[in-house]
């Protein structure tokens, strides 16, 4: 009888050990996926920072040629400040779209200044900015892919149980501003409202 009780205790302990190992493995999987998401998000932040660093030089170059275009230059500076102060992916996405719109308006202004378009510093800055825009797009795509993998792990069983117990919540996607689908209104005739 003692052998049967000892066997039962060993079997129960074995099941508990296997269960603990599975829980630890699942927890470690969440930690790894969360770090992948954080690393991808850091790449977005790196590229946004690069963009923020380029914009003052671009604005100063344009100011030298188009000093009377203060409203457009101010809108770029304001949008840049909003992006610099954004903390969450949603805030950064909205601020990023505002900055993109302000830069688009700046480029429309640049069309009126052929000497500026021919300026080597301006051309170099625009090339760097275009490259940075591409890097931001790639970083956003990579981040959203990592978020999708992580969120699936949080929602699927048995991971959902571990996620709930350990406090792993879904991550936020880096989404475009809903207004990004609307074309900007550009008025070349000076008949603005």
N, C-alpha and C positions, 0 to 999 in steps of 0.2 A: 504494500500500500504506500509506503514511503517513496518507493521508486516511481510510482504513478504520479504522486503529488509533485515530486521533484521534476519529473518530465514535463508536467503541465506548467510549472513555474518557469522552467527553461524556455518552453515554447512561447509563453506570454512575454517573457523578457526579450526573446528574439524578435517577436512581432513589434514590440515597443522600440527596440533598437533600429529595426528596418524603417519604422514610421518616422523616427527622429532623423535618420539619415535622409529620407525622402524630403522631409520638411526643410532640413538644412540645405539640401541641394536646390530645392525650389526657391528658398530665400536667397541663396547665392546667385541663382539665375536672375532674380529680380534686381539684385544689386548690380550685376553686370549690365543688364539691359538699361537700367536707370543711368548708369555711368555712360553708356553709349549715347543715350539721349542728351545728357549734359555735355558731352564732348561735341556732339553735332551742333548743339545750340551755341557753344562757345565759338565755333567756326562762323556762325552767322554774326555773332557779336564782333568777331575779328574783322570781318568784311565790312560791316556797318561802320566800325571805327575807322577803317581805311578810307571809306567814303567820306566820313566826317572830317578826316584830316585833309583830304583833297579839296573840299569845298571852299574853305577860306582862300586858298590860293587862286581858285577859279574865280571866285567873287572879286577878289582884288584885281585880277587881270581884267575882268570885264569893267570894273569901276574905272580903270584908267582910260578906257575907250568910251564908255557909255555912262558918264557920271549923272546924266539927267534921268536915267532909268532906275531911280531910287526905289520905287515901289516893288519892282521885280526883284531887285537885289535884296531888299529887306525881306521879302517873302521867302527867299532861299535861306537867308540867315535865320529867320524865325523857325522855319521847318527843320533846319539843322539842329537848332536848340531843342525842339520838341523830341527829335529822335535821340539826341544825347541824353535826355531826361527820362526816356521811356524805360520801364523796368520789365514788364511781362511781354511774352510773345505777341499778345493781342495789341498792346500799346505800341510795341515796336513795329508791328505790321502796319498799323494805322499811320504812325509817324513816317514810316518808310514810304508809304503811298503819297502822303502830303509832300514829302521832299521830292519824290519823283515828279509830281505835278509842278512844283515850283521850278525844278530844273528844266522841265519841258518849256515852261514859259520863258525861262532865261534863254534857252536855245532859240526861241522865236525872236527874241530881242537881238541876239547875236547876228541873225540873218541881215539885220539892218546895218551892220558894221563890217564891211568887207576887209578892212585893215585888221580888225580883231580876228576874223576867221583865218587870216594869213599869218597871224602872230605865232611864232614857234612855241612859245611857252603855253599859249592857249591850246594849241593843237595837241601838245604833249599831255596837258592836263585832261583834255577831253578824251584822249586815247586811254589814259589811266583810269578815268572815271568809267568809260565804257567797259574796260576789262573788269573793274570792280563790280559793276552791275551784273556782269555775267557770273562772277564768283559768288555774289549774293544769291543769285537764282539757283546755282548749283548747291550752295550751302543750305538754302531753304528746302530744296528737294531732298537732300540727304537727311536733314533734321526730321522732316515730316515722315520719311521712310522709317527712321529709328523710332519715332513716336508711334507709328502704326504697329510695329513689331512689339513694342513695350505694352501698348494699350491692349493688344490681343492677348498677351500673356496675363495682364491684369484681369481680363474678362473671362478667360477660358478656365474650365475646371481641370484639375484641382487647384490651379494657380490662383483662382479667384478667392479661395479660402485663405491661402497663405497671404495674398495681397491684402485682404481685409484685416487679418490678424496683425500683420506687420506694418500696416499703414501705407502701403504702396497705392497711390491714387493715379488715375489716368492723367496723362500729360496733355498739355494744350498744343494744338497744331499752330504753326506759323501761317496764318491765313491772310490773304489779301483783303484790303478794305473793300466792303461791299460796293462802294462807289467807284472802284477801280474799273468796273465794266462799262462805265459811262465815259464817252469821249469828252475831253476838255473843250470848253468853248473858247475859241481863239478868234479875236476880232482884229483884223489888220486895218480896218477902215477908220479906227479911232471913234466909232460910233457907240462905244461901250455904254452900258446902262449906268 
